[in-house]
Amino acid sequence: MERVVITGMGIISPLGNDTAAFWSGLIRGESGISLIDTFDTSKHKSKIAGLVRDFDADARFGRKEARRMDRFCQYAVAAAEQAMDDAGLLQAEVNRERMGVYVGSGIGGIQTLLEQHSVLRDRGPDRVSPTLVPMMISNMAAAMISMRFSAYGPTLSPVTACSIGNTAIGEAMRLIRYGGADVILAGGAEAALTDISLASFGNATALSTRNEEPTRASRPFDAHRDGFVMAEGAGILVLESLSHAKRRNAKIYAEVIGYGASSDAYHIVATHPEGFGAYLAMKSALTEAGIQPHEVDVISAHATSTDVGDKSETLAVKKLFGEHAYGIPVTANKSMTGHMLGASGGAEAIALVKSLQEGIIPPTINLEEADSDCDLDYVPNKARYSDVQIGISNSFGFGGHNAVIVLKKYNE
């Protein structure tokens, strides 16, 4: 079996539109949450989000090309281009028939759908764009990336809600491990900050309404958390077989050593209250990685800042790690980025890679009064230096989808 390594990373996020800016914001404990100014929120319960700023699609792709892509697809392609460049693959002589793309989106091109529905309603069916369907379907991010970089290998667009990024990374790792590809771009993208999605999540009482203090709204594990904060962006990584990476003298960031997936089999939106599915996914990931719970140095939590979600994840960690759970730092990136939905797994994998590389664990900001049911070491409010060798990243999604990856600091 092949060892699988990470050789490139790219990100579009509320904390910045490249890896350096994103990582710098995380370790400084900055919040990317602000009032929504892209549409009228006066009638909405929640008026805040993690918006991508300073992203000019026309400048990146040209106006004609940009208009052929929904915003989620633009983010995905931009992040993939960064990752390819970072990996030294843009001009590299590699077998493109063995290069694949595993990139998904939870909601896909909802903005395009809404715009074209308005056209249908106001101007009639003859004026609806023929590109509506290819622009809105969620596999189009993977398709556009494969076309842009002539990646002729396996292309997959997993749809596992907010666990998409980890599903993509884990499944890509397995394909490479068993010889099905040499290189795969893996991750997720989302641009679902629209009038209708904000209304739906708000009416489900899932969103924070701390509108007067946007930067303090996302507060995982805090006793006064009141829901998650919607966000957008894309996180894409280049996964590569170690032998292939070595042949081309690629720089290697980290190794992917395990992946576990499960279903809560419980509810369409609510997490299992005892975290049973999360426990199973973490357990499976450690088993595939061939490591024991005490070998894990850091946990990147899903931690969306919801009441039941944060409690159930804490219970799952305790169930798997036992007393060792109290000695593992647990970090919650969504306290700073908000919940990037289908993009969150890829973004948080990048953050975990940087932690392994630099020995810094980003903080969980806004943790001012810990919930009594959430009593682990959540690295409150200030980044921590720590020699971390192995970390796990948790991602869970609506429908009970759970996906966990295990990353290891690369050693020859």
C-alpha positions as CSV (number, residue, x, y, z in Angstrom):
1,M,0.0,0.0,0.0
2,E,1.1,3.6,-0.7
3,R,1.6,6.1,2.0
4,V,-0.4,9.3,1.3
5,V,0.9,12.8,1.9
6,I,-0.3,16.4,1.5
7,T,1.8,18.5,-0.9
8,G,-0.3,21.5,-1.6
9,M,-3.0,23.6,0.0
10,G,-5.4,26.4,-1.1
11,I,-8.1,28.3,0.7
12,I,-10.8,31.0,0.3
13,S,-12.2,32.0,3.7
14,P,-13.6,34.7,5.9
15,L,-10.1,35.1,7.4
16,G,-8.4,35.6,4.1
17,N,-8.0,34.2,0.6
18,D,-4.7,32.3,0.9
19,T,-3.2,29.9,3.4
20,A,-0.8,32.5,5.0
21,A,-3.6,35.0,5.7
22,F,-6.0,32.2,7.0
23,W,-3.4,30.7,9.3
24,S,-2.3,34.1,10.6
25,G,-5.8,35.0,11.5
26,L,-6.4,31.7,13.3
27,I,-3.3,31.9,15.5
28,R,-4.0,35.5,16.3
29,G,-7.5,34.6,17.4
30,E,-9.2,36.9,14.9
31,S,-12.9,36.6,14.0
32,G,-14.0,36.7,10.4
33,I,-17.7,37.3,11.4
34,S,-19.4,40.5,10.5
35,L,-22.8,42.0,9.6
36,I,-24.1,40.8,6.3
37,D,-24.0,43.6,3.7
38,T,-24.6,41.6,0.5
39,F,-28.4,41.6,0.8
40,D,-31.1,43.1,3.1
41,T,-31.3,41.3,6.4
42,S,-33.7,43.7,8.1
43,K,-36.4,41.0,8.4
44,H,-34.1,38.2,9.4
45,K,-33.5,36.9,12.9
46,S,-29.7,36.5,12.3
47,K,-27.9,39.2,10.4
48,I,-24.3,38.0,10.7
49,A,-22.0,35.7,8.7
50,G,-18.5,34.8,7.8
51,L,-18.3,36.5,4.5
52,V,-15.5,36.1,1.9
53,R,-14.1,39.5,1.3
54,D,-11.9,41.0,-1.5
55,F,-12.6,38.2,-3.9
56,D,-12.8,39.5,-7.5
57,A,-13.8,36.6,-9.7
58,D,-13.6,38.8,-12.9
59,A,-10.0,39.7,-12.1
60,R,-9.1,36.0,-11.4
61,F,-10.9,34.3,-14.3
62,G,-12.0,37.0,-16.7
63,R,-15.6,38.2,-16.9
64,K,-16.7,35.6,-19.4
65,E,-15.3,32.7,-17.5
66,A,-16.5,34.0,-14.1
67,R,-20.1,34.3,-15.4
68,R,-20.1,30.6,-16.2
69,M,-19.5,29.6,-12.6
70,D,-21.7,30.0,-9.5
71,R,-19.9,31.6,-6.6
72,F,-19.2,28.2,-4.8
73,C,-17.5,27.0,-8.0
74,Q,-15.4,30.2,-8.3
75,Y,-14.2,29.7,-4.7
76,A,-13.4,26.0,-5.4
77,V,-11.4,26.7,-8.6
78,A,-9.5,29.6,-6.9
79,A,-8.6,27.4,-4.0
80,A,-7.6,24.5,-6.3
81,E,-5.4,26.8,-8.3
82,Q,-3.6,27.9,-5.1
83,A,-3.2,24.2,-4.1
84,M,-1.8,23.2,-7.5
85,D,0.6,26.1,-7.5
86,D,1.7,25.3,-3.9
87,A,2.3,21.7,-4.9
88,G,4.3,22.7,-7.9
89,L,1.9,20.9,-10.2
90,L,0.7,23.7,-12.5
91,Q,3.5,23.1,-15.0
92,A,4.8,19.7,-13.8
93,E,5.2,16.8,-16.1
94,V,2.8,14.3,-14.4
95,N,0.5,11.7,-15.7
96,R,-2.8,13.6,-15.8
97,E,-4.7,10.4,-16.4
98,R,-3.8,9.5,-12.8
99,M,-4.8,12.9,-11.3
100,G,-8.2,13.1,-9.8
101,V,-10.6,15.6,-8.2
102,Y,-12.7,14.8,-5.1
103,V,-14.4,18.1,-4.3
104,G,-18.0,18.6,-3.1
105,S,-20.5,21.2,-2.0
106,G,-23.4,20.8,0.4
107,I,-25.8,23.2,-1.2
108,G,-24.2,23.9,-4.6
109,G,-25.2,26.9,-6.8
110,I,-28.2,28.2,-4.8
111,Q,-27.5,31.8,-5.8
112,T,-27.7,30.9,-9.5
113,L,-31.0,29.0,-8.9
114,L,-32.5,32.0,-7.1
115,E,-31.4,34.5,-9.8
116,Q,-32.8,32.3,-12.6
117,H,-36.1,31.7,-10.7
118,S,-36.5,35.5,-10.6
119,V,-35.9,35.6,-14.3
120,L,-38.6,32.9,-14.8
121,R,-41.1,34.7,-12.6
122,D,-40.5,38.2,-14.1
123,R,-39.6,37.5,-17.7
124,G,-40.8,34.1,-18.6
125,P,-39.3,30.6,-19.4
126,D,-37.7,31.8,-22.7
127,R,-35.3,34.0,-20.7
128,V,-34.1,31.3,-18.3
129,S,-30.4,30.6,-18.8
130,P,-29.5,27.3,-20.4
131,T,-26.6,27.1,-18.1
132,L,-28.7,27.2,-14.9
133,V,-28.5,23.4,-14.3
134,P,-24.8,23.0,-14.9
135,M,-24.0,26.0,-12.8
136,M,-26.1,25.0,-9.8
137,I,-25.4,21.2,-9.5
138,S,-22.9,20.6,-6.8
139,N,-20.6,18.3,-8.8
140,M,-19.7,21.3,-11.0
141,A,-16.8,22.4,-8.7
142,A,-15.1,19.1,-9.2
143,A,-15.9,19.2,-12.9
144,M,-14.5,22.7,-13.4
145,I,-11.3,21.9,-11.5
146,S,-10.8,18.8,-13.6
147,M,-11.2,20.7,-16.8
148,R,-9.0,23.6,-15.7
149,F,-6.1,21.3,-14.8
150,S,-6.7,18.5,-17.3
151,A,-7.2,16.0,-14.5
152,Y,-8.5,12.9,-16.3
153,G,-8.5,10.6,-13.4
154,P,-11.4,9.7,-11.0
155,T,-13.6,12.7,-10.2
156,L,-16.1,12.5,-7.3
157,S,-18.4,15.0,-5.7
158,P,-19.4,13.7,-2.3
159,V,-22.5,15.2,-0.7
160,T,-22.3,14.5,3.0
161,A,-23.5,17.9,4.1
162,C,-21.0,19.6,6.4
163,S,-18.7,16.6,6.5
164,I,-17.9,16.8,2.8
165,G,-14.3,18.0,3.1
166,N,-13.3,15.1,5.3
167,T,-15.3,12.6,3.2
168,A,-13.4,13.8,0.1
169,I,-10.0,13.7,1.8
170,G,-10.6,10.3,3.3
171,E,-12.0,8.7,0.2
172,A,-9.2,10.2,-1.9
173,M,-6.6,8.9,0.6
174,R,-8.0,5.4,0.2
175,L,-8.0,5.5,-3.6
176,I,-4.3,6.6,-3.7
177,R,-3.4,4.2,-1.0
178,Y,-4.6,1.3,-3.1
179,G,-3.0,2.5,-6.3
180,G,-6.1,4.0,-8.0
181,A,-4.5,7.4,-8.6
182,D,-1.2,9.3,-8.0
183,V,-2.6,12.7,-7.2
184,I,-6.1,13.9,-6.1
185,L,-7.3,17.4,-5.3
186,A,-9.7,17.0,-2.3
187,G,-11.9,19.3,-0.3
188,G,-15.1,21.3,-0.4
189,A,-16.6,24.6,-1.3
190,E,-19.7,26.6,-0.3
191,A,-21.4,29.9,-1.1
192,A,-24.8,29.5,0.4
193,L,-25.2,32.9,2.1
194,T,-28.5,33.9,0.5
195,D,-31.8,35.3,1.6
196,I,-33.6,32.0,1.6
197,S,-30.9,29.9,3.3
198,L,-30.4,32.4,6.0
199,A,-34.2,32.4,6.6
200,S,-34.4,28.6,6.7
201,F,-31.6,28.2,9.1
202,G,-32.9,31.0,11.2
203,N,-36.4,29.6,11.4
204,A,-34.9,26.3,12.5
205,T,-33.4,28.3,15.4
206,A,-30.0,27.0,14.5
207,L,-28.3,30.4,14.0
208,S,-26.8,32.8,16.5
209,T,-28.7,36.1,16.9
210,R,-25.9,37.9,18.7
211,N,-26.2,40.6,16.0
212,E,-24.9,43.5,18.1
213,E,-21.6,41.6,18.6
214,P,-20.8,39.7,15.5
215,T,-17.2,38.9,16.4
216,R,-18.4,37.3,19.7
217,A,-21.3,35.3,18.2
218,S,-19.5,32.1,17.4
219,R,-18.6,30.6,20.7
220,P,-18.2,26.8,20.8
221,F,-18.4,25.2,24.2
222,D,-19.3,28.5,25.9
223,A,-22.3,28.4,28.3
224,H,-23.9,31.3,26.5
225,R,-23.6,30.1,22.9
226,D,-26.9,30.5,21.0
227,G,-26.3,28.8,17.6
228,F,-23.9,28.7,14.7
229,V,-22.9,31.4,12.3
230,M,-23.1,30.7,8.5
231,A,-20.0,31.2,6.5
232,E,-18.6,30.5,3.0
233,G,-15.4,29.7,1.2
234,A,-13.4,26.7,-0.1
235,G,-10.6,24.5,1.2
236,I,-8.7,22.3,-1.2
237,L,-5.6,20.0,-0.6
238,V,-3.4,18.1,-2.9
239,L,-3.1,14.5,-1.8
240,E,-0.3,12.5,-3.4
241,S,1.3,9.1,-3.0
242,L,4.6,9.3,-1.2
243,S,6.4,7.6,-3.9
244,H,5.1,10.0,-6.5
245,A,5.8,13.0,-4.4
246,K,9.4,11.8,-3.8
247,R,10.0,11.2,-7.5
248,R,9.3,14.8,-8.3
249,N,11.0,16.2,-5.2
250,A,7.8,17.8,-3.9
251,K,7.7,19.4,-0.5
252,I,5.6,17.4,1.9
253,Y,3.4,19.0,4.6
254,A,1.9,16.1,6.4
255,E,0.7,12.5,6.0
256,V,-2.9,11.3,5.9
257,I,-2.9,8.0,7.9
258,G,-6.6,7.3,8.8
259,Y,-10.2,8.0,7.9
260,G,-13.4,6.9,9.6
261,A,-17.0,7.5,8.6
262,S,-20.4,6.7,10.2
263,S,-24.0,7.6,10.4
264,D,-25.9,8.8,13.5
265,A,-29.0,7.0,12.1
266,Y,-31.0,9.3,14.3
267,H,-32.5,12.6,12.9
268,I,-32.5,14.7,9.8
269,V,-30.7,17.6,11.4
270,A,-30.1,17.0,15.1
271,T,-26.9,15.2,16.1
272,H,-27.1,12.1,18.2
273,P,-27.4,13.5,21.8
274,E,-24.8,11.0,23.1
275,G,-22.4,11.5,20.1
276,F,-22.6,7.8,19.2
277,G,-21.9,8.3,15.5
278,A,-19.1,10.8,16.2
279,Y,-17.5,8.2,18.5
280,L,-17.8,5.5,15.9
281,A,-16.2,7.6,13.2
282,M,-13.3,8.7,15.4
283,K,-12.8,5.1,16.6
284,S,-12.8,3.8,13.0
285,A,-10.3,6.5,11.9
286,L,-7.8,5.6,14.7
287,T,-8.2,1.9,13.8
288,E,-7.3,2.6,10.2
289,A,-4.4,4.8,11.2
290,G,-3.1,2.0,13.4
291,I,-2.7,4.2,16.5
292,Q,-4.0,4.2,20.0
293,P,-6.1,7.0,21.6
294,H,-3.2,8.1,23.8
295,E,-1.1,8.9,20.7
296,V,-3.4,11.7,19.6
297,D,-1.9,15.1,20.4
298,V,-4.7,17.4,19.3
299,I,-8.3,17.3,18.2
300,S,-9.8,19.8,15.7
301,A,-13.4,19.7,16.7
302,H,-16.5,20.1,14.5
303,A,-17.8,22.4,17.3
304,T,-20.4,24.6,15.5
305,S,-21.5,26.5,18.7
306,T,-24.8,24.8,19.0
307,D,-26.1,23.5,22.4
308,V,-26.5,19.8,21.6
309,G,-23.8,19.6,19.0
310,D,-21.0,20.8,21.3
311,K,-22.2,18.6,24.2
312,S,-22.5,15.5,22.1
313,E,-19.0,15.9,20.5
314,T,-17.6,16.3,24.0
315,L,-19.3,13.1,25.1
316,A,-18.0,11.3,22.1
317,V,-14.4,12.4,22.8
318,K,-14.7,11.2,26.4
319,K,-16.2,7.9,25.4
320,L,-13.3,7.2,23.0
321,F,-10.4,8.7,24.9
322,G,-11.4,8.0,28.5
323,E,-9.3,9.9,31.0
324,H,-6.8,10.8,28.3
325,A,-9.6,13.1,26.9
326,Y,-8.8,15.7,29.6
327,G,-5.2,15.9,28.4
328,I,-5.8,16.5,24.7
329,P,-6.1,20.1,23.5
330,V,-9.3,20.5,21.5
331,T,-9.5,23.5,19.1
332,A,-12.6,24.9,17.4
333,N,-11.7,26.9,14.2
334,K,-15.4,27.8,13.7
335,S,-15.2,30.2,16.6
336,M,-13.2,32.4,14.2
337,T,-14.4,31.4,10.7
338,G,-18.0,30.6,11.4
339,H,-19.4,27.4,9.9
340,M,-18.3,27.2,6.3
341,L,-20.7,24.2,5.8
342,G,-19.3,22.0,3.0
343,A,-16.1,23.9,2.9
344,S,-15.3,23.5,6.6
345,G,-13.6,20.1,6.5
346,G,-11.1,21.2,3.9
347,A,-10.4,24.5,5.7
348,E,-9.9,22.8,9.0
349,A,-7.7,20.1,7.5
350,I,-5.4,22.9,6.3
351,A,-5.4,24.4,9.8
352,L,-4.5,21.0,11.3
353,V,-1.6,20.6,8.8
354,K,-0.2,24.0,9.9
355,S,-0.5,23.0,13.5
356,L,1.6,19.9,12.9
357,Q,4.1,21.9,10.9
358,E,4.6,24.8,13.2
359,G,3.7,23.4,16.6
360,I,0.9,25.9,17.3
361,I,-2.7,25.1,18.2
362,P,-5.2,27.8,17.3
363,P,-7.5,29.0,20.1
364,T,-11.2,28.5,20.6
365,I,-12.1,32.2,20.9
366,N,-15.1,33.6,22.8
367,L,-14.9,30.9,25.4
368,E,-15.6,33.0,28.4
369,E,-17.7,30.8,30.6
370,A,-17.4,27.1,29.9
371,D,-20.6,25.0,29.8
372,S,-20.5,22.6,32.7
373,D,-21.1,19.7,30.3
374,C,-18.2,20.8,28.1
375,D,-15.2,20.4,30.4
376,L,-12.3,19.5,28.2
377,D,-9.2,21.6,27.3
378,Y,-10.5,23.7,24.5
379,V,-7.4,26.0,24.2
380,P,-9.5,29.1,25.3
381,N,-8.9,32.4,23.6
382,K,-5.1,32.2,23.0
383,A,-3.0,30.0,20.7
384,R,-0.8,27.5,22.3
385,Y,2.6,26.2,21.4
386,S,2.8,22.5,21.5
387,D,4.8,19.7,19.8
388,V,2.0,17.9,18.0
389,Q,2.7,14.9,16.0
390,I,-0.7,13.4,15.3
391,G,-4.1,15.1,15.1
392,I,-7.6,14.3,14.2
393,S,-10.2,16.5,12.5
394,N,-13.9,15.9,13.1
395,S,-16.7,16.9,10.6
396,F,-20.3,16.1,11.1
397,G,-23.3,17.0,8.9
398,F,-27.1,17.1,8.6
399,G,-28.6,13.7,8.1
400,G,-26.1,12.2,10.6
401,H,-23.1,12.0,8.4
402,N,-19.8,11.8,10.3
403,A,-16.3,11.9,8.8
404,V,-13.0,12.0,10.7
405,I,-9.4,12.1,9.3
406,V,-6.1,11.5,11.1
407,L,-3.1,13.5,10.0
408,K,0.5,13.0,11.1
409,K,3.5,15.2,11.0
410,Y,5.6,13.9,8.1
411,N,8.7,11.9,8.9
412,E,10.8,10.0,6.5
